[in-house]
Amino acid sequence: MIHAKFVFDQQKRVASFYLTGHAEYAESGKDIYCSAVSAITQTVIGTLTEFIEAGQDFIYLNQTGAIECQILNYDNLPQDTKIAVQSLMFSAYIGLKQIEMIDGQKFLSIEKVEEY
């Protein structure tokens, strides 16, 4: 099973997400759940690199079996960029929630952590 953890900050923005595991729907490379989860999260991370600086504004890890992404400080971003980043991070949460609903948490489990 893929375990996803989304951390929301005091302003109810997605501050970070962490994913580990494998859906085990099919063998590696043919697993539609892993592919869908990877596509959503990799698109968000890739798009973030177009708006903000990796290592300065956000950090990420992308390796086999683990994906992490953390916004370091929303308050340091210009207002228009902040809105775009908030939207991207929240879209990762919504996209994965949609996948989770397909088979009732059989292949993907999402934890929402509110740090406020």
N, C-alpha and C positions, 0 to 999 in steps of 0.2 A: 504494500500500500504506500502511496505517496502521502507524506504528512506535510502540511503547509501551515505555517504560523504567520499571521499578519498582526503587526503591532501598530496600534493607533495611538497618536499623541493626545495631548490635552485639548487641541483644537479639532479633534476627531478626524485627523488626516492619517493616512497610512504612512508611518514613519519607516517601516521596514517589512520585508517578508523573507522567510526562510523556508526552503523546501528540501526534503530529504526522502530517499527511498525510491522504490520502483512500483508501479501499479500492479505488475505481475499479471496483466491481462494477456500478454503474449511475450514471446522472447524479445530480448533487447534488439532494437532496430525495427521492430514490427508492432510495437505496442502503441495503439492509437491514443490511449489515455496519457502515456508519457509524452507522446508527440504533441498532443494538444496543450498540455501543461507547459512543456518547453517552448512551444511556439508563442504562447501568450507572454510568458516571463521574459524570454529572450527579446521579443519585440519591445517590451517596456524598457528593458535595460538598454537595448540598442538605441531606442528613441531618446532616452535620457541623455545619452552621450552626445546627442545633437543639440541639446538645450543647456546642459550643465557639465562641469568638469569632473570626470571620474578621479577619485583620489582627493579632490578638494571639496566638492559639493556632495558627492555620494561615493559609496564604495560598493563593490559587488564581487561575488565569487561565482564562477561558473565551472563546475567540474562534474565528472560522472557521479551521479547520485546525490548531488547537492547544488543548490542555487540559492544565493543570498543577495539581497539588495537593501541598502540602508541610506536614507537621506540624512546627511550629517547635520544640517541646520536649515530648515525652511526659511527662517527669518533673515538669513543672509542673502536670499535670492531676490531679484527685482520682482515687483508685483506680478507682471505678466508671465514671467518665467515660473514663479511660484504657483500660479493657477494651472499652468500647463503640467508642471511636475505633480501637483496634487491629483489632477485628472488622470494622468498616466498611472500613478501608483494605485489609485482607487479602481481603475479599469482592470488591473491585474487581479484585485480582490473579486470584483464582480465576475470577471471571466472564469476564474477558478470556481467560484460558487455555482456558476451555471453548469460546469462540468461535474461538480460534486453532486448536483441534483439528478443527473442522468441515471445513476445506479445506486442511489441512496448510500453513499459513503463506502461502497465496496472497494473502490480503487483509489479514492482520494478523500482525505479527511482534512478539514480546515479548522484551525483554532484561531479565534479572534481574541487578542489581548488588548485591553484598554488600559493605558498607562496614565490615568488621570483620576 
